[in-house]
Amino acid sequence: MKTAIVSGVGPLEGLGAQLCLRFARLGLHVLAAGRTESKLQTVVDAIAAAGGSGRAVVADATSEADTERLFDLAGDDLALAIYNTGNNTPGRIADMSPEYFENSWRVCCFGGFLFGRAAIHRFGNDGGTLIFTGASASLRGRENFGAFNSSKGALRNLAQAMAKEYGRDGVHVGHVVVDGPIGGEKIKKGLPEYAAKLGDEGMINIDGIVDGYVFLYQQPRQAWTFELDVRTSLEKW
Ligand SMILES: NC(=O)c1ccc[n+]([C@@H]2O[C@H](COP(=O)([O-])OP(=O)(O)OC[C@H]3O[C@@H](n4cnc5c(N)ncnc54)[C@H](OP(=O)(O)O)[C@@H]3O)[C@@H](O)[C@H]2O)c1
């Protein structure tokens, strides 16, 4: 059975969790990684209830030891690795502490380096698919988001370098630019007034985002896409 690893798994109605559920439905054994065991267990229970196979792995994406242990659990049939971990760190640059800025980079970029490196080491002779979750921040700087913009932009460049460095070894690296708010728990529960203002039409449909990852995973070697962007029809971009 092929294995997938998804790093950055939180609430069931979230991108990380829905990536786990979809790839389990496609027949992969899924390692769901995040920092909160109860959330991961809910995701793994949902995978099992749908007839799939999954395992919860508590791992902090910024820790080399946690990342290596996570990949050790994947065994020999690692086919897909998704780095979905990311935080949105608003704030004006002049007011920002060095620790705050550095933490944004650790979660969005450094963790992606640890994850991508471990995946490249573990993929077998047939290679594998390595996908990073991006955001509007990956492509541009914006006021009040200097830390997030710089770390997501750096992750994108890192992903591009990995794509060029390891493509010939059969490693398909993809980057998905999620351009706008996701219609999931984070926005709906965390920012209910904002979610109400946007409405369902103004938030990106999670299933639609997941379709993009499946598309990348299923592409033949002779027709690889590096980057996909997804946004609602209402998004100004
Ligand atoms: N939500 C949006 O509107 C939106 C928009 C554009 C792009 N994105 C991108 O989409 C991705 C998913 O974000 P999401 O906010 O929607 O969340 P999500 O996919 O529902 O869950 C991601 C989970 O990652 C976990 N996480 C955070 N820091 C971690 C760390 N250091 N190590 C391991 N796991 C960690 C968190 O759970 P624990 O705290 O339990 O670990 C969080 O719930 C991110 O890369 C984000 O930048 C999100």
The ligand as an SDF file (V2000), in Angstrom:
LIG
                    3D

 48 52  0  0  0  0  0  0  0  0999 V2000
   -7.0620   29.2980    6.1180 N   0  0  0  0  0  0  0  0  0  0  0  0
   -6.9540   30.1090    5.0940 C   0  0  0  0  0  0  0  0  0  0  0  0
   -7.8390   30.9330    4.8200 O   0  0  0  0  0  0  0  0  0  0  0  0
   -5.7420   30.0360    4.1830 C   0  0  0  0  0  0  0  0  0  0  0  0
   -5.6720   30.8570    3.0560 C   0  0  0  0  0  0  0  0  0  0  0  0
   -4.5790   30.7630    2.1970 C   0  0  0  0  0  0  0  0  0  0  0  0
   -3.5720   29.8350    2.4510 C   0  0  0  0  0  0  0  0  0  0  0  0
   -3.6630   29.0510    3.5670 N   0  0  0  0  0  0  0  0  0  0  0  0
   -2.5940   28.0730    3.8040 C   0  0  0  0  0  0  0  0  0  0  0  0
   -3.2040   26.8050    3.8790 O   0  0  0  0  0  0  0  0  0  0  0  0
   -2.4970   25.9720    4.7830 C   0  0  0  0  0  0  0  0  0  0  0  0
   -3.4870   25.4140    5.7730 C   0  0  0  0  0  0  0  0  0  0  0  0
   -3.8540   26.3780    6.6930 O   0  0  0  0  0  0  0  0  0  0  0  0
   -5.1890   26.4550    7.5530 P   0  0  0  0  0  0  0  0  0  0  0  0
   -4.9930   27.5840    8.4640 O   0  0  0  0  0  0  0  0  0  0  0  0
   -6.3520   26.4750    6.6580 O   0  0  0  0  0  0  0  0  0  0  0  0
   -5.1820   25.1830    8.4480 O   0  0  0  0  0  0  0  0  0  0  0  0
   -5.5800   23.6250    8.3330 P   0  0  0  0  0  0  0  0  0  0  0  0
   -5.1540   23.0650    7.0330 O   0  0  0  0  0  0  0  0  0  0  0  0
   -6.9820   23.4220    8.7460 O   0  0  0  0  0  0  0  0  0  0  0  0
   -4.6550   23.0560    9.4920 O   0  0  0  0  0  0  0  0  0  0  0  0
   -3.2960   23.2910    9.5470 C   0  0  0  0  0  0  0  0  0  0  0  0
   -2.8350   22.8690   10.9080 C   0  0  0  0  0  0  0  0  0  0  0  0
   -1.4130   22.8960   10.9480 O   0  0  0  0  0  0  0  0  0  0  0  0
   -1.0680   22.7410   12.3000 C   0  0  0  0  0  0  0  0  0  0  0  0
    0.2200   23.3790   12.5770 N   0  0  0  0  0  0  0  0  0  0  0  0
    0.4940   24.6780   12.8130 C   0  0  0  0  0  0  0  0  0  0  0  0
    1.7860   24.8410   13.1260 N   0  0  0  0  0  0  0  0  0  0  0  0
    2.3460   23.6040   13.0820 C   0  0  0  0  0  0  0  0  0  0  0  0
    3.6520   23.0970   13.3190 C   0  0  0  0  0  0  0  0  0  0  0  0
    4.6530   23.8970   13.6830 N   0  0  0  0  0  0  0  0  0  0  0  0
    3.8570   21.7780   13.1590 N   0  0  0  0  0  0  0  0  0  0  0  0
    2.8570   20.9450   12.8070 C   0  0  0  0  0  0  0  0  0  0  0  0
    1.6010   21.3640   12.5800 N   0  0  0  0  0  0  0  0  0  0  0  0
    1.3530   22.6770   12.7210 C   0  0  0  0  0  0  0  0  0  0  0  0
   -2.1810   23.4270   13.1150 C   0  0  0  0  0  0  0  0  0  0  0  0
   -2.7330   22.5000   14.0420 O   0  0  0  0  0  0  0  0  0  0  0  0
   -2.0690   22.3840   15.5200 P   0  0  0  0  0  0  0  0  0  0  0  0
   -2.0680   23.7720   16.0850 O   0  0  0  0  0  0  0  0  0  0  0  0
   -2.9760   21.4450   16.2130 O   0  0  0  0  0  0  0  0  0  0  0  0
   -0.6980   21.8310   15.3100 O   0  0  0  0  0  0  0  0  0  0  0  0
   -3.2250   23.7810   12.0540 C   0  0  0  0  0  0  0  0  0  0  0  0
   -4.5310   23.5650   12.4900 O   0  0  0  0  0  0  0  0  0  0  0  0
   -1.3780   26.8440    5.3860 C   0  0  0  0  0  0  0  0  0  0  0  0
   -0.1740   26.6000    4.7160 O   0  0  0  0  0  0  0  0  0  0  0  0
   -1.8640   28.2570    5.1280 C   0  0  0  0  0  0  0  0  0  0  0  0
   -0.8150   29.1830    5.0320 O   0  0  0  0  0  0  0  0  0  0  0  0
   -4.7100   29.1220    4.4350 C   0  0  0  0  0  0  0  0  0  0  0  0
  1  2  1  0
  2  3  2  0
  2  4  1  0
  4  5  1  0
  4 48  2  0
  5  6  2  0
  6  7  1  0
  7  8  2  0
  8  9  1  0
  8 48  1  0
  9 10  1  0
  9 46  1  0
 10 11  1  0
 11 12  1  0
 11 44  1  0
 12 13  1  0
 13 14  1  0
 14 15  2  0
 14 16  1  0
 14 17  1  0
 17 18  1  0
 18 19  2  0
 18 20  1  0
 18 21  1  0
 21 22  1  0
 22 23  1  0
 23 24  1  0
 23 42  1  0
 24 25  1  0
 25 26  1  0
 25 36  1  0
 26 27  1  0
 26 35  1  0
 27 28  2  0
 28 29  1  0
 29 30  1  0
 29 35  2  0
 30 31  1  0
 30 32  2  0
 32 33  1  0
 33 34  2  0
 34 35  1  0
 36 37  1  0
 36 42  1  0
 37 38  1  0
 38 39  2  0
 38 40  1  0
 38 41  1  0
 42 43  1  0
 44 45  1  0
 44 46  1  0
 46 47  1  0
M  CHG  2   8   1  16  -1
M  END
$$$$
